[in-house]
Amino acid sequence: MIELGYDSEPDEWGVHDGVRLARQLVADAYRMLIPYAGACPDCTDELLRAVAAQVGAEVRRAGMTAIVLSDNRRGIDKAAASAAHLRQAQARTAEMLQKAPAHQHAGLRQAS
């Protein structure tokens, strides 16, 4: 088994920033793909896109179940905390998605 560690502190609602964690995961994934792409930056980019497309298709087939990581504080209402965290992240998320192709937006089912 391999364990990877990531830097994350929960916000005021006790929720970890999934985008920040994903950036760290993607950085490690990119570095892991470099030798398979012969250290070519363009090939590494394409290999990462191919892997992400395959994983995305698998997750869509499995039902698009979301993961929201919360700390284990007693008495935390995880649904309310997740909603507050996502509201705060909405502008930053929209900015990151500005260049995404137009599409019919479908909401995610909330993680339990």
MOBELGI-V142572 format. One record per residue. RES is the residue in one letter. PHI is phi in whole degrees, 0 to 359 (NA if undefined). NEAR is the number of other C-alpha atoms within 10 Angstrom. D_CENTER is the distance of its C-alpha to the mean C-alpha in Angstrom with 2 decimals. Layout:
RES:PHI:NEAR:D_CENTER / RES:PHI:NEAR:D_CENTER
This chain:
M:NA:2:22.00 / I:243:3:19.73 / E:245:4:17.83 / L:249:6:15.45 / G:246:8:15.25 / Y:227:10:12.97 / D:279:8:14.30 / S:203:13:13.23 / E:239:12:15.63 / P:292:13:15.33 / D:279:13:16.37 / E:296:10:19.63 / W:263:18:18.41 / G:84:19:17.20 / V:250:22:13.45 / H:277:20:11.06 / D:286:18:8.86 / G:297:14:5.20 / V:292:12:5.08 / R:297:13:7.80 / L:295:16:6.70 / A:298:12:4.15 / R:301:11:7.42 / Q:293:16:9.52 / L:297:14:8.37 / V:295:14:8.82 / A:300:11:12.01 / D:294:12:13.28 / A:299:14:12.69 / Y:301:17:14.52 / R:298:13:17.25 / M:292:13:17.71 / L:275:17:18.36 / I:308:17:20.88 / P:293:11:23.82 / Y:289:12:23.30 / A:259:16:23.53 / G:62:10:26.61 / A:62:12:25.08 / C:272:12:25.17 / P:302:12:22.48 / D:295:10:22.72 / C:293:15:22.63 / T:296:20:19.63 / D:303:14:17.76 / E:293:13:19.01 / L:295:17:18.26 / L:298:20:14.56 / R:299:13:14.62 / A:295:12:16.63 / V:296:13:14.47 / A:298:14:11.32 / A:296:12:13.82 / Q:296:11:15.20 / V:295:12:12.11 / G:301:13:11.22 / A:298:12:14.88 / E:295:12:14.93 / V:293:13:12.23 / R:299:10:14.18 / R:298:9:17.36 / A:281:9:16.36 / G:115:10:15.81 / M:55:16:12.27 / T:286:13:12.14 / A:277:12:9.41 / I:239:11:8.55 / V:238:18:9.47 / L:265:16:10.80 / S:245:20:14.23 / D:282:14:17.10 / N:256:10:20.25 / R:299:10:22.57 / R:290:6:25.44 / G:80:6:25.88 / I:284:13:22.39 / D:272:12:21.77 / K:299:20:18.15 / A:294:14:18.08 / A:293:11:19.70 / A:296:18:17.60 / S:298:20:14.30 / A:298:14:16.12 / A:296:15:17.43 / H:300:20:14.22 / L:291:17:12.70 / R:299:12:16.14 / Q:295:11:16.16 / A:275:13:12.87 / Q:302:12:14.22 / A:295:11:16.21 / R:296:12:13.68 / T:295:13:11.24 / A:300:11:14.41 / E:298:9:15.45 / M:293:10:12.49 / L:267:11:13.17 / Q:307:9:16.92 / K:270:8:17.48 / A:291:8:15.80 / P:299:7:18.66 / A:298:8:20.25 / H:201:6:19.50 / Q:279:6:20.30 / H:285:6:17.45 / A:240:6:16.86 / G:292:7:15.24 / L:274:10:12.98 / R:288:11:14.91 / Q:287:13:14.21 / A:289:13:13.52 / S:264:9:16.80
